[in-house]
Structures are given as C-alpha cells and as structure tokens.
Amino acid sequence: LACLAVWLLVAVATRYSSAAALAAAVAAPIVTVLVTASVATAAIVLVLSAILVWRHAENIRRLRAGTEGKIGGKKSPPPDTGE
C-alpha cells in the first residue's frame, strides 16, 4: 500500500506513469525494510526493483528528453509506414 501511495502521489504530481513506477520501485526496498525488518526480503525486492528500473531505460530516456507521454495526454499518431 505504501508503494501504491508513492505511485499515486508521483502520478498525480507529474502525470507520468513511468516516473511513478520508477519512484515506487525505488521506494519498495525501503518500505520492505521498514515493514518487515528483513534484509533478505529487502534484498530480493531490491533486485526486482533494479530489474524494473533497467527495463524502464527507454522511458527514462524519454522522460529526460521531455518526450514521454503523460497520463491522459493525447496519443501521438502511429508512424507512417508507407502502406
């Protein structure tokens, strides 16, 4: 629930779903340690969070470039394939 709260807070503040997912992923290991006090569980969550951040590399590039789509924003038209 804490990670969901982080996701919602960031999503509402920025309107970027990918930024919210990244923030929740960063918060997850911290929340895990605070809630479970288990370093082993937190380590597993840290690995999963790192994978999520790695898988969001393209989203991070678009966020930095200012081209990432916003929640509720207009979708860009599909690229013209010449068909």
Distance bins in CASP14 RR format, pairs under 12 A and 6 or more apart:
PFRMAT RR
TARGET T0000
AUTHOR 0000-0000-0000
RMODE 2
METHOD distances of the structure
MODEL  1
1 7 0 0 0 0 0 1 0 0 0 0 0
1 8 0 0 0 0 0 1 0 0 0 0 0
1 24 0 0 0 0 0 1 0 0 0 0 0
1 27 0 0 0 0 0 1 0 0 0 0 0
1 28 0 0 0 0 0 1 0 0 0 0 0
1 31 0 0 0 0 1 0 0 0 0 0 0
1 35 0 0 0 0 1 0 0 0 0 0 0
2 8 0 0 0 0 0 1 0 0 0 0 0
2 9 0 0 0 0 0 1 0 0 0 0 0
2 23 0 0 0 0 0 1 0 0 0 0 0
2 24 0 0 0 0 1 0 0 0 0 0 0
2 27 1 0 0 1 0 0 0 0 0 0 0
2 28 0 0 0 0 1 0 0 0 0 0 0
2 29 0 0 0 0 0 1 0 0 0 0 0
2 30 0 0 0 0 1 0 0 0 0 0 0
2 31 1 0 1 0 0 0 0 0 0 0 0
2 32 0 0 0 0 1 0 0 0 0 0 0
2 33 0 0 0 0 0 1 0 0 0 0 0
2 34 0 0 0 0 1 0 0 0 0 0 0
2 35 1 0 0 1 0 0 0 0 0 0 0
2 36 0 0 0 0 0 1 0 0 0 0 0
3 9 0 0 0 0 0 1 0 0 0 0 0
3 10 0 0 0 0 0 1 0 0 0 0 0
3 20 0 0 0 0 0 1 0 0 0 0 0
3 21 0 0 0 0 1 0 0 0 0 0 0
3 22 0 0 0 0 0 1 0 0 0 0 0
3 23 0 0 0 0 1 0 0 0 0 0 0
3 24 1 0 1 0 0 0 0 0 0 0 0
3 25 0 0 0 0 1 0 0 0 0 0 0
3 26 0 0 0 0 1 0 0 0 0 0 0
3 27 1 0 1 0 0 0 0 0 0 0 0
3 28 1 0 1 0 0 0 0 0 0 0 0
3 29 0 0 0 0 0 1 0 0 0 0 0
3 30 0 0 0 0 1 0 0 0 0 0 0
3 31 1 0 1 0 0 0 0 0 0 0 0
3 32 0 0 0 0 1 0 0 0 0 0 0
3 34 0 0 0 0 0 1 0 0 0 0 0
3 35 0 0 0 0 0 1 0 0 0 0 0
3 45 0 0 0 0 1 0 0 0 0 0 0
3 48 0 0 0 0 0 1 0 0 0 0 0
3 49 0 0 0 0 1 0 0 0 0 0 0
3 52 0 0 0 0 0 1 0 0 0 0 0
4 10 0 0 0 0 0 1 0 0 0 0 0
4 11 0 0 0 0 0 1 0 0 0 0 0
4 20 0 0 0 0 1 0 0 0 0 0 0
4 21 0 0 0 0 0 1 0 0 0 0 0
4 23 0 0 0 0 0 1 0 0 0 0 0
4 24 1 0 0 1 0 0 0 0 0 0 0
4 27 0 0 0 0 0 1 0 0 0 0 0
4 28 0 0 0 0 0 1 0 0 0 0 0
4 31 0 0 0 0 0 1 0 0 0 0 0
5 11 0 0 0 0 0 1 0 0 0 0 0
5 12 0 0 0 0 0 1 0 0 0 0 0
5 20 0 0 0 0 0 1 0 0 0 0 0
5 23 0 0 0 0 0 1 0 0 0 0 0
5 24 0 0 0 0 1 0 0 0 0 0 0
5 27 0 0 0 0 1 0 0 0 0 0 0
5 28 0 0 0 0 0 1 0 0 0 0 0
5 31 0 0 0 0 1 0 0 0 0 0 0
6 12 0 0 0 0 0 1 0 0 0 0 0
6 13 0 0 0 0 0 1 0 0 0 0 0
6 19 0 0 0 0 0 1 0 0 0 0 0
6 20 1 0 0 1 0 0 0 0 0 0 0
6 21 0 0 0 0 1 0 0 0 0 0 0
6 22 0 0 0 0 0 1 0 0 0 0 0
6 23 1 0 1 0 0 0 0 0 0 0 0
6 24 1 0 1 0 0 0 0 0 0 0 0
6 25 0 0 0 0 1 0 0 0 0 0 0
6 26 0 0 0 0 1 0 0 0 0 0 0
6 27 1 0 1 0 0 0 0 0 0 0 0
6 28 0 0 0 0 1 0 0 0 0 0 0
6 30 0 0 0 0 1 0 0 0 0 0 0
6 31 0 0 0 0 1 0 0 0 0 0 0
6 49 0 0 0 0 0 1 0 0 0 0 0
7 13 0 0 0 0 0 1 0 0 0 0 0
7 14 0 0 0 0 0 1 0 0 0 0 0
7 16 0 0 0 0 0 1 0 0 0 0 0
7 17 0 0 0 0 1 0 0 0 0 0 0
7 18 0 0 0 0 0 1 0 0 0 0 0
7 19 0 0 0 0 1 0 0 0 0 0 0
7 20 1 0 1 0 0 0 0 0 0 0 0
7 21 1 0 0 1 0 0 0 0 0 0 0
7 22 0 0 0 0 1 0 0 0 0 0 0
7 23 1 0 0 1 0 0 0 0 0 0 0
7 24 1 0 1 0 0 0 0 0 0 0 0
7 25 0 0 0 0 1 0 0 0 0 0 0
7 26 0 0 0 0 0 1 0 0 0 0 0
7 27 0 0 0 0 1 0 0 0 0 0 0
7 28 0 0 0 0 0 1 0 0 0 0 0
7 31 0 0 0 0 0 1 0 0 0 0 0
7 52 0 0 0 0 0 1 0 0 0 0 0
7 71 0 0 0 0 0 1 0 0 0 0 0
8 14 0 0 0 0 0 1 0 0 0 0 0
8 15 0 0 0 0 0 1 0 0 0 0 0
8 17 0 0 0 0 0 1 0 0 0 0 0
8 20 1 0 0 1 0 0 0 0 0 0 0
8 21 0 0 0 0 0 1 0 0 0 0 0
8 23 0 0 0 0 0 1 0 0 0 0 0
8 24 0 0 0 0 1 0 0 0 0 0 0
8 27 0 0 0 0 0 1 0 0 0 0 0
8 71 0 0 0 0 0 1 0 0 0 0 0
9 19 0 0 0 0 0 1 0 0 0 0 0
9 20 1 0 0 1 0 0 0 0 0 0 0
9 23 1 0 0 1 0 0 0 0 0 0 0
9 24 0 0 0 0 1 0 0 0 0 0 0
9 27 0 0 0 0 1 0 0 0 0 0 0
10 16 1 0 0 1 0 0 0 0 0 0 0
10 17 0 0 0 0 1 0 0 0 0 0 0
10 18 0 0 0 0 1 0 0 0 0 0 0
10 19 1 0 1 0 0 0 0 0 0 0 0
10 20 1 0 1 0 0 0 0 0 0 0 0
10 21 0 0 0 0 1 0 0 0 0 0 0
10 22 0 0 0 0 1 0 0 0 0 0 0
10 23 1 0 1 0 0 0 0 0 0 0 0
10 24 1 0 0 1 0 0 0 0 0 0 0
10 25 0 0 0 0 0 1 0 0 0 0 0
10 26 0 0 0 0 0 1 0 0 0 0 0
10 27 0 0 0 0 1 0 0 0 0 0 0
10 63 0 0 0 0 0 1 0 0 0 0 0
10 71 0 0 0 0 0 1 0 0 0 0 0
11 17 1 0 0 1 0 0 0 0 0 0 0
11 18 0 0 0 0 1 0 0 0 0 0 0
11 19 1 0 0 1 0 0 0 0 0 0 0
11 20 1 1 0 0 0 0 0 0 0 0 0
11 21 0 0 0 0 1 0 0 0 0 0 0
11 22 0 0 0 0 0 1 0 0 0 0 0
11 23 0 0 0 0 1 0 0 0 0 0 0
11 24 0 0 0 0 1 0 0 0 0 0 0
11 70 0 0 0 0 1 0 0 0 0 0 0
11 71 1 0 0 1 0 0 0 0 0 0 0
11 72 0 0 0 0 0 1 0 0 0 0 0
12 19 0 0 0 0 0 1 0 0 0 0 0
12 20 0 0 0 0 1 0 0 0 0 0 0
12 23 0 0 0 0 0 1 0 0 0 0 0
12 70 0 0 0 0 0 1 0 0 0 0 0
12 71 0 0 0 0 1 0 0 0 0 0 0
13 19 0 0 0 0 1 0 0 0 0 0 0
13 20 0 0 0 0 1 0 0 0 0 0 0
13 23 0 0 0 0 1 0 0 0 0 0 0
13 70 0 0 0 0 0 1 0 0 0 0 0
13 71 0 0 0 0 0 1 0 0 0 0 0
14 20 1 0 0 1 0 0 0 0 0 0 0
14 21 0 0 0 0 0 1 0 0 0 0 0
14 22 0 0 0 0 0 1 0 0 0 0 0
14 23 0 0 0 0 1 0 0 0 0 0 0
14 63 0 0 0 0 1 0 0 0 0 0 0
14 66 0 0 0 0 0 1 0 0 0 0 0
14 68 0 0 0 0 1 0 0 0 0 0 0
14 69 0 0 0 0 0 1 0 0 0 0 0
14 70 1 0 0 1 0 0 0 0 0 0 0
14 71 0 0 0 0 1 0 0 0 0 0 0
15 63 0 0 0 0 0 1 0 0 0 0 0
15 68 0 0 0 0 1 0 0 0 0 0 0
15 69 0 0 0 0 1 0 0 0 0 0 0
15 70 1 0 1 0 0 0 0 0 0 0 0
15 71 1 0 1 0 0 0 0 0 0 0 0
15 72 1 0 0 1 0 0 0 0 0 0 0
15 73 1 0 0 1 0 0 0 0 0 0 0
16 22 0 0 0 0 1 0 0 0 0 0 0
16 23 0 0 0 0 1 0 0 0 0 0 0
16 56 0 0 0 0 0 1 0 0 0 0 0
16 59 0 0 0 0 1 0 0 0 0 0 0
16 60 0 0 0 0 0 1 0 0 0 0 0
16 62 0 0 0 0 1 0 0 0 0 0 0
16 63 1 0 0 1 0 0 0 0 0 0 0
16 64 0 0 0 0 0 1 0 0 0 0 0
16 66 0 0 0 0 1 0 0 0 0 0 0
16 67 0 0 0 0 0 1 0 0 0 0 0
16 68 1 0 1 0 0 0 0 0 0 0 0
16 69 1 0 0 1 0 0 0 0 0 0 0
16 70 1 0 0 1 0 0 0 0 0 0 0
16 71 1 0 0 1 0 0 0 0 0 0 0
16 72 0 0 0 0 0 1 0 0 0 0 0
16 73 0 0 0 0 0 1 0 0 0 0 0
17 23 0 0 0 0 0 1 0 0 0 0 0
17 24 0 0 0 0 0 1 0 0 0 0 0
17 56 0 0 0 0 0 1 0 0 0 0 0
17 59 0 0 0 0 1 0 0 0 0 0 0
17 62 0 0 0 0 0 1 0 0 0 0 0
17 63 0 0 0 0 0 1 0 0 0 0 0
17 68 0 0 0 0 1 0 0 0 0 0 0
17 69 0 0 0 0 1 0 0 0 0 0 0
17 70 0 0 0 0 1 0 0 0 0 0 0
17 71 1 0 1 0 0 0 0 0 0 0 0
17 72 0 0 0 0 1 0 0 0 0 0 0
17 73 0 0 0 0 0 1 0 0 0 0 0
18 24 0 0 0 0 0 1 0 0 0 0 0
18 25 0 0 0 0 0 1 0 0 0 0 0
18 52 0 0 0 0 0 1 0 0 0 0 0
18 53 0 0 0 0 0 1 0 0 0 0 0
18 55 0 0 0 0 0 1 0 0 0 0 0
18 56 1 0 1 0 0 0 0 0 0 0 0
18 57 0 0 0 0 0 1 0 0 0 0 0
18 58 0 0 0 0 1 0 0 0 0 0 0
18 59 1 1 0 0 0 0 0 0 0 0 0
18 60 1 0 0 1 0 0 0 0 0 0 0
18 61 0 0 0 0 0 1 0 0 0 0 0
18 62 1 0 0 1 0 0 0 0 0 0 0
18 63 1 0 0 1 0 0 0 0 0 0 0
18 64 0 0 0 0 0 1 0 0 0 0 0
18 66 0 0 0 0 0 1 0 0 0 0 0
18 67 0 0 0 0 0 1 0 0 0 0 0
18 68 1 0 1 0 0 0 0 0 0 0 0
18 69 0 0 0 0 1 0 0 0 0 0 0
18 70 0 0 0 0 1 0 0 0 0 0 0
18 71 0 0 0 0 1 0 0 0 0 0 0
19 25 0 0 0 0 0 1 0 0 0 0 0
19 26 0 0 0 0 0 1 0 0 0 0 0
19 53 0 0 0 0 0 1 0 0 0 0 0
19 56 0 0 0 0 1 0 0 0 0 0 0
19 59 0 0 0 0 1 0 0 0 0 0 0
19 60 0 0 0 0 1 0 0 0 0 0 0
19 62 0 0 0 0 0 1 0 0 0 0 0
19 63 1 0 0 1 0 0 0 0 0 0 0
19 64 0 0 0 0 0 1 0 0 0 0 0
19 66 0 0 0 0 0 1 0 0 0 0 0
19 68 1 0 0 1 0 0 0 0 0 0 0
19 69 0 0 0 0 0 1 0 0 0 0 0
19 70 0 0 0 0 1 0 0 0 0 0 0
19 71 0 0 0 0 1 0 0 0 0 0 0
20 26 0 0 0 0 0 1 0 0 0 0 0
20 27 0 0 0 0 0 1 0 0 0 0 0
20 52 0 0 0 0 0 1 0 0 0 0 0
20 56 0 0 0 0 0 1 0 0 0 0 0
20 59 0 0 0 0 0 1 0 0 0 0 0
20 63 0 0 0 0 0 1 0 0 0 0 0
20 68 0 0 0 0 0 1 0 0 0 0 0
20 70 0 0 0 0 0 1 0 0 0 0 0
20 71 0 0 0 0 1 0 0 0 0 0 0
21 27 0 0 0 0 0 1 0 0 0 0 0
21 28 0 0 0 0 0 1 0 0 0 0 0
21 49 0 0 0 0 0 1 0 0 0 0 0
21 52 1 0 0 1 0 0 0 0 0 0 0
21 53 0 0 0 0 1 0 0 0 0 0 0
21 55 0 0 0 0 1 0 0 0 0 0 0
21 56 1 0 0 1 0 0 0 0 0 0 0
21 59 0 0 0 0 1 0 0 0 0 0 0
21 60 0 0 0 0 0 1 0 0 0 0 0
21 63 0 0 0 0 0 1 0 0 0 0 0
21 68 0 0 0 0 0 1 0 0 0 0 0
21 71 0 0 0 0 0 1 0 0 0 0 0
22 28 0 0 0 0 0 1 0 0 0 0 0
22 49 0 0 0 0 1 0 0 0 0 0 0
22 50 0 0 0 0 0 1 0 0 0 0 0
22 52 1 0 0 1 0 0 0 0 0 0 0
22 53 1 0 0 1 0 0 0 0 0 0 0
22 54 0 0 0 0 0 1 0 0 0 0 0
22 55 0 0 0 0 0 1 0 0 0 0 0
22 56 1 0 1 0 0 0 0 0 0 0 0
22 57 0 0 0 0 0 1 0 0 0 0 0
22 59 1 0 0 1 0 0 0 0 0 0 0
22 60 1 0 0 1 0 0 0 0 0 0 0
22 63 0 0 0 0 1 0 0 0 0 0 0
22 64 0 0 0 0 0 1 0 0 0 0 0
22 68 0 0 0 0 0 1 0 0 0 0 0
23 30 0 0 0 0 0 1 0 0 0 0 0
23 31 0 0 0 0 0 1 0 0 0 0 0
23 49 0 0 0 0 0 1 0 0 0 0 0
23 52 0 0 0 0 0 1 0 0 0 0 0
23 53 0 0 0 0 0 1 0 0 0 0 0
23 56 0 0 0 0 0 1 0 0 0 0 0
23 63 0 0 0 0 0 1 0 0 0 0 0
24 30 0 0 0 0 0 1 0 0 0 0 0
24 31 0 0 0 0 1 0 0 0 0 0 0
24 45 0 0 0 0 0 1 0 0 0 0 0
24 48 0 0 0 0 0 1 0 0 0 0 0
24 49 0 0 0 0 1 0 0 0 0 0 0
24 52 0 0 0 0 1 0 0 0 0 0 0
24 53 0 0 0 0 0 1 0 0 0 0 0
24 56 0 0 0 0 0 1 0 0 0 0 0
25 31 0 0 0 0 0 1 0 0 0 0 0
25 32 0 0 0 0 0 1 0 0 0 0 0
25 45 0 0 0 0 1 0 0 0 0 0 0
25 46 0 0 0 0 1 0 0 0 0 0 0
25 47 0 0 0 0 0 1 0 0 0 0 0
25 48 0 0 0 0 1 0 0 0 0 0 0
25 49 1 0 1 0 0 0 0 0 0 0 0
25 50 0 0 0 0 1 0 0 0 0 0 0
25 51 0 0 0 0 1 0 0 0 0 0 0
25 52 1 0 1 0 0 0 0 0 0 0 0
25 53 1 0 1 0 0 0 0 0 0 0 0
25 54 0 0 0 0 0 1 0 0 0 0 0
25 55 0 0 0 0 1 0 0 0 0 0 0
25 56 0 0 0 0 1 0 0 0 0 0 0
25 59 0 0 0 0 0 1 0 0 0 0 0
25 60 0 0 0 0 0 1 0 0 0 0 0
26 32 0 0 0 0 0 1 0 0 0 0 0
26 45 0 0 0 0 0 1 0 0 0 0 0
26 46 0 0 0 0 1 0 0 0 0 0 0
26 48 0 0 0 0 0 1 0 0 0 0 0
26 49 1 0 0 1 0 0 0 0 0 0 0
26 50 0 0 0 0 1 0 0 0 0 0 0
26 52 0 0 0 0 1 0 0 0 0 0 0
26 53 1 0 0 1 0 0 0 0 0 0 0
26 56 0 0 0 0 0 1 0 0 0 0 0
27 33 0 0 0 0 0 1 0 0 0 0 0
27 34 0 0 0 0 1 0 0 0 0 0 0
27 35 0 0 0 0 0 1 0 0 0 0 0
27 42 0 0 0 0 0 1 0 0 0 0 0
27 45 0 0 0 0 0 1 0 0 0 0 0
27 46 0 0 0 0 0 1 0 0 0 0 0
27 49 0 0 0 0 1 0 0 0 0 0 0
27 52 0 0 0 0 0 1 0 0 0 0 0
28 34 0 0 0 0 0 1 0 0 0 0 0
28 35 0 0 0 0 0 1 0 0 0 0 0
28 36 0 0 0 0 0 1 0 0 0 0 0
28 41 0 0 0 0 0 1 0 0 0 0 0
28 42 0 0 0 0 1 0 0 0 0 0 0
28 43 0 0 0 0 0 1 0 0 0 0 0
28 44 0 0 0 0 0 1 0 0 0 0 0
28 45 1 0 1 0 0 0 0 0 0 0 0
28 46 0 0 0 0 1 0 0 0 0 0 0
28 47 0 0 0 0 0 1 0 0 0 0 0
28 48 1 0 0 1 0 0 0 0 0 0 0
28 49 1 0 1 0 0 0 0 0 0 0 0
28 50 0 0 0 0 0 1 0 0 0 0 0
28 51 0 0 0 0 0 1 0 0 0 0 0
28 52 0 0 0 0 1 0 0 0 0 0 0
28 53 0 0 0 0 0 1 0 0 0 0 0
29 35 0 0 0 0 0 1 0 0 0 0 0
29 36 0 0 0 0 0 1 0 0 0 0 0
29 38 0 0 0 0 0 1 0 0 0 0 0
29 39 0 0 0 0 0 1 0 0 0 0 0
29 40 0 0 0 0 0 1 0 0 0 0 0
29 41 0 0 0 0 1 0 0 0 0 0 0
29 42 1 0 1 0 0 0 0 0 0 0 0
29 43 1 0 0 1 0 0 0 0 0 0 0
29 44 0 0 0 0 1 0 0 0 0 0 0
29 45 1 0 1 0 0 0 0 0 0 0 0
29 46 1 0 1 0 0 0 0 0 0 0 0
29 47 0 0 0 0 1 0 0 0 0 0 0
29 48 0 0 0 0 1 0 0 0 0 0 0
29 49 1 0 1 0 0 0 0 0 0 0 0
29 50 0 0 0 0 1 0 0 0 0 0 0
29 52 0 0 0 0 0 1 0 0 0 0 0
29 53 0 0 0 0 0 1 0 0 0 0 0
30 36 0 0 0 0 0 1 0 0 0 0 0
30 42 0 0 0 0 1 0 0 0 0 0 0
30 45 0 0 0 0 1 0 0 0 0 0 0
30 46 0 0 0 0 1 0 0 0 0 0 0
30 49 0 0 0 0 1 0 0 0 0 0 0
31 37 0 0 0 0 0 1 0 0 0 0 0
31 38 0 0 0 0 0 1 0 0 0 0 0
31 41 0 0 0 0 0 1 0 0 0 0 0
31 42 0 0 0 0 1 0 0 0 0 0 0
31 45 0 0 0 0 1 0 0 0 0 0 0
31 46 0 0 0 0 0 1 0 0 0 0 0
31 49 0 0 0 0 0 1 0 0 0 0 0
32 38 1 0 0 1 0 0 0 0 0 0 0
32 39 0 0 0 0 1 0 0 0 0 0 0
32 40 0 0 0 0 0 1 0 0 0 0 0
32 41 1 0 1 0 0 0 0 0 0 0 0
32 42 1 0 1 0 0 0 0 0 0 0 0
32 43 0 0 0 0 1 0 0 0 0 0 0
32 44 0 0 0 0 1 0 0 0 0 0 0
32 45 1 0 1 0 0 0 0 0 0 0 0
32 46 0 0 0 0 1 0 0 0 0 0 0
32 47 0 0 0 0 0 1 0 0 0 0 0
32 48 0 0 0 0 0 1 0 0 0 0 0
32 49 0 0 0 0 1 0 0 0 0 0 0
33 39 1 0 0 1 0 0 0 0 0 0 0
33 40 0 0 0 0 0 1 0 0 0 0 0
33 41 0 0 0 0 1 0 0 0 0 0 0
33 42 1 0 1 0 0 0 0 0 0 0 0
33 43 0 0 0 0 1 0 0 0 0 0 0
33 44 0 0 0 0 0 1 0 0 0 0 0
33 45 0 0 0 0 1 0 0 0 0 0 0
33 46 0 0 0 0 1 0 0 0 0 0 0
34 41 0 0 0 0 0 1 0 0 0 0 0
34 42 0 0 0 0 1 0 0 0 0 0 0
34 45 0 0 0 0 0 1 0 0 0 0 0
35 41 0 0 0 0 1 0 0 0 0 0 0
35 42 0 0 0 0 1 0 0 0 0 0 0
35 45 0 0 0 0 0 1 0 0 0 0 0
36 42 1 0 0 1 0 0 0 0 0 0 0
36 43 0 0 0 0 0 1 0 0 0 0 0
36 44 0 0 0 0 0 1 0 0 0 0 0
36 45 0 0 0 0 1 0 0 0 0 0 0
38 44 0 0 0 0 1 0 0 0 0 0 0
38 45 0 0 0 0 1 0 0 0 0 0 0
38 46 0 0 0 0 0 1 0 0 0 0 0
39 45 0 0 0 0 0 1 0 0 0 0 0
39 46 0 0 0 0 1 0 0 0 0 0 0
40 46 0 0 0 0 0 1 0 0 0 0 0
40 47 0 0 0 0 0 1 0 0 0 0 0
41 47 0 0 0 0 0 1 0 0 0 0 0
41 48 0 0 0 0 0 1 0 0 0 0 0
42 48 0 0 0 0 0 1 0 0 0 0 0
42 49 0 0 0 0 1 0 0 0 0 0 0
43 49 0 0 0 0 0 1 0 0 0 0 0
43 50 0 0 0 0 0 1 0 0 0 0 0
44 50 0 0 0 0 0 1 0 0 0 0 0
44 51 0 0 0 0 0 1 0 0 0 0 0
45 51 0 0 0 0 0 1 0 0 0 0 0
45 52 0 0 0 0 0 1 0 0 0 0 0
46 52 0 0 0 0 0 1 0 0 0 0 0
46 53 0 0 0 0 0 1 0 0 0 0 0
47 53 0 0 0 0 0 1 0 0 0 0 0
47 54 0 0 0 0 0 1 0 0 0 0 0
48 54 0 0 0 0 0 1 0 0 0 0 0
48 55 0 0 0 0 0 1 0 0 0 0 0
49 55 0 0 0 0 0 1 0 0 0 0 0
49 56 0 0 0 0 0 1 0 0 0 0 0
50 56 0 0 0 0 0 1 0 0 0 0 0
50 57 0 0 0 0 0 1 0 0 0 0 0
51 57 0 0 0 0 0 1 0 0 0 0 0
52 59 0 0 0 0 0 1 0 0 0 0 0
52 60 0 0 0 0 0 1 0 0 0 0 0
53 59 0 0 0 0 1 0 0 0 0 0 0
53 60 1 0 0 1 0 0 0 0 0 0 0
54 60 0 0 0 0 1 0 0 0 0 0 0
56 62 0 0 0 0 1 0 0 0 0 0 0
56 63 0 0 0 0 1 0 0 0 0 0 0
56 64 0 0 0 0 0 1 0 0 0 0 0
56 68 0 0 0 0 0 1 0 0 0 0 0
57 63 0 0 0 0 0 1 0 0 0 0 0
57 64 0 0 0 0 0 1 0 0 0 0 0
58 64 0 0 0 0 0 1 0 0 0 0 0
58 65 0 0 0 0 0 1 0 0 0 0 0
58 67 0 0 0 0 0 1 0 0 0 0 0
58 68 0 0 0 0 1 0 0 0 0 0 0
59 65 0 0 0 0 0 1 0 0 0 0 0
59 66 0 0 0 0 0 1 0 0 0 0 0
59 67 0 0 0 0 0 1 0 0 0 0 0
59 68 1 0 0 1 0 0 0 0 0 0 0
59 69 0 0 0 0 1 0 0 0 0 0 0
60 66 0 0 0 0 0 1 0 0 0 0 0
60 67 0 0 0 0 0 1 0 0 0 0 0
60 68 0 0 0 0 1 0 0 0 0 0 0
61 67 0 0 0 0 1 0 0 0 0 0 0
61 68 0 0 0 0 1 0 0 0 0 0 0
62 68 1 1 0 0 0 0 0 0 0 0 0
62 69 1 0 0 1 0 0 0 0 0 0 0
62 70 0 0 0 0 0 1 0 0 0 0 0
62 76 0 0 0 0 0 1 0 0 0 0 0
63 69 0 0 0 0 1 0 0 0 0 0 0
63 70 0 0 0 0 0 1 0 0 0 0 0
67 76 0 0 0 0 1 0 0 0 0 0 0
68 76 0 0 0 0 0 1 0 0 0 0 0
69 75 0 0 0 0 1 0 0 0 0 0 0
69 76 0 0 0 0 1 0 0 0 0 0 0
70 76 0 0 0 0 0 1 0 0 0 0 0
END
